[in-house]
Amino acid sequence: MPKTYPPSAKTAARAHITAENYGPMYEQSINDPDTFWGEHGKRVDWIKPYTKVKNTSFEPGKVDIKWFEDGTLNVSANCVDRHVETRGDQTAIIWEPDDPNTTESLHITYAELQVHVCKMANILQELGVGKGDRVVLYLPMIPEAAYAMLACARIGAIHSIVFAGFSADALGARINGSDAKVVVTADHAPRGGRSTPLKSNCDAALLHCKDSVKCLVVKRTGEQTTWTDRDYSYNDMRLEADDYQKPEEMNAEDPLFILYTSGSTGQPKGVVHSTGGYLVYASMTHQYTFDYHDGDIFWCTADVGWVTGHSYIVYGPLANGATTIMFEGVPTYPDAGRFWEVCAKHKVNQFYTAPTAIRALMGAGNEWVEKHDLSDLRLLGSVGEPINPEAWNWYNEVVGKGNCPIVDTFWQTETGGHMITPLPGATTLKPGAAQTPFFGVKPVVLDPQSGVEIHGNDVEGVLCISDSWPGQMRTVYGDHERFEKTYFGDYAGYYFSGDGCKRDEDGDYWVTGRVDDVINVSGHRMGTAEVESALVAHVAVAEAAVVGYPHDIKGQGIYAYVTLMNGQVPTPELRKELETWVRAEIGPIAKPDLIQWAPGLPKTRSGKIMRRILRKIAEDDFGSLGDTSTLADPSVVDDLIENRMNRN
Ligand code: WTA
C-alpha cells in the first residue's frame, strides 16, 4: 500500500471543510442541488436576487444549461467594488515582474484596482465597446490584463484572451472567430529574459481582420512599435479617462468570457462561460480547495491566457477579496530558485502550479529550494495533468517540508473550476490521485465501448459527469450544435470529459489522461489535428499524423510522422524548417519534439489512420501493436518501426 496522508490536526482545525462536514454537504449538493446552490449562490452579491436555481438538461438534442437564471449581478462589482467598502487598502494584486533585478514588484490595493478597472472600462467604451461586444486580450502577465478582464465584465463586454505565446495567425483566427471590436495588446512581452513583440504580432494578425477592429496598446517595455490609424494608446487615454464607471446590470446567464481551447477534431473552439454560475463556482472552489482565509497570500503561477489564470488568478481570488499574485516570468529565470524566491519575498501561503514545472525544478536540485524561507507556505496545489508520485513526493517533502497538504485538482477549460480534488481539511491524500468530487459534481465511470455506467469500486473506464454544476460551460461560441456533439454526443445523457479514469477500492478517482486526440504538453492542451493541419499547410508535406509520447519533463511531447510530397528530400534542414513553420502557424508550444519521416502511414482500407499504432511506435512499444491485419498495407508498420529504431 503506498503511503497516504491524513489532514494534520492543525490543517483540520483551520479548514472550512472538514472530514465531518464534507460528506453531508456533498450529499445535499447532489440530492438537493436547488437548496444547496440556492444557499451557496449567495456568496456573491446579486443586484436582483435569483428565485430559480437550477434549470439544466443533458438530454440529447436539448442540452441546455441555466443556473440562477432570473438573477442579475456584475462580476466586476463582485471582484472589486464590494471589497473597496470593507478592505479598500488591502492589496488585491501583487505583480511580480519577469526580471526582479531591473523592475520592482507592484502592490495594487482594492481601492486602486477600482480606479484602474473603471478607467479601462471608460476607455473601452470610448472605443465603441458596449454590452455583448467581444474584446480580444493579447497581453503579457501584467496588471492591465486583469484590469481589462474586469473592465469588460464591468460594461458587459465578453473578453476572449489569447495566450501571448500564440502566433499572429492563431490570434487573427480568434479575432475573426468572435468578431471582436477591439484587441488589447502591449508593445512587448518580457518573459524569461526574452521579449516577444506582441504589437507586431498583432499588426500581422490584423492584416487578416476587418478594418474596423481597433487596437489598444499598453506600454510595457517602451520599446518602439509601429503605429497605425487603428491604434490607440492606453497610457495616453487613461490620463483623460474618468475614474468611475457604474457596473452594468447583467443577467446570470449572460456570457462573461470566451476562451478558445483544443479538442480532438478541427480547429480550437470558443468555450463560453456564464456570469453568475461561473463566478459562484470559481469563488467557492478557490475558497474551499485551497482553504483560503482572509489575509492569506495566494499564488497561482498560471498565465491568464489559460483557464487556470481566469479562475484562480483573477475571478476566484478577487471575488473572495483575496490577495492574488500575478507573475510575469518563468520558473527558471533568472535562476531555478525563482518560484521559491517569490514565495519567500511575498510570504505566499497557498502555491498552485503544474506538474511539468515541479518536475523541471526537481531536476534542478534541492539547493534552489533550500536557499529560501518557505515557512509561510501552508498548502500546495497541482493542476493540468496527472502528477507522478515521484514529483508529488518531492513537492511534499522538499517544498512543503511535510507540512503542506497537496491538492491535485482535476478540471478543464470547459468546467470553469475544480471538479475532482482533495479538500485539505477533509481528505486523506493519495499521491497521484485527484480523489474526491467537489460539491455538486457527480462523476461516473462508463465502459468506453458500450457507454454503460460501471458501478462499484476498483473499476476503470472513461470519465463522465452525470449532471450539471454551476461552473459548466454553456455553449461553443456561435455553434451550439458543436457543443452538444463534442461533449454529449459520445455518451447520451452525460458530459464526457475526454479523460480516462479509474475508481479505486476506496471510491477515489485517478484521472489517467486523455483518451481522445488531445495531448497535454507541459500542461498546455493541444489538439493533434491542429498540429497536423499546420504541417500539411507546408508545400513539402503530403501528409502528417501527430501523437503524444511520454516526455520526462513535459509529461507528453509532440511526435509528428510526416510524409513528404513526391520529389521532396528529407533533410535535417527541412526538419528545422517544419519546426519553425509550426511555431509560426500556431506558436512555440506546438513545435514538434520529434519528426519522423514516414514513407507511408498505417491506414485501414477505408483510409483511416490507425493512431493507436503510431502511439505505440512513438512510445517505443513495438511488442503490443495489436492487430495490424486490417491495414491496407501492413508493411508500412515495419518501415516505421525500423526508422524509429534508427532514429531517422
Ligand atoms: C488534464 C486545465 C490529471 C486532463 C485546468 C483534462 C488533469 C485537461 C488534471 C484539461 C489533474 C487537468 N490530473 N489530469 N489534476 N488537471 N488535467 O482545459 O486531461 O487546459 O482533460 O484545463 O488537462 O486541460 P485544460
Residues whose N, C-alpha, C, O or C-beta is under 5 A from the ligand:
A	BS01	WTA	S382 V383 G384 E385 P386 D408 T409 F410 W411 Q412 T413 A434 S497 D499 V511 G513 R514 G523 R525
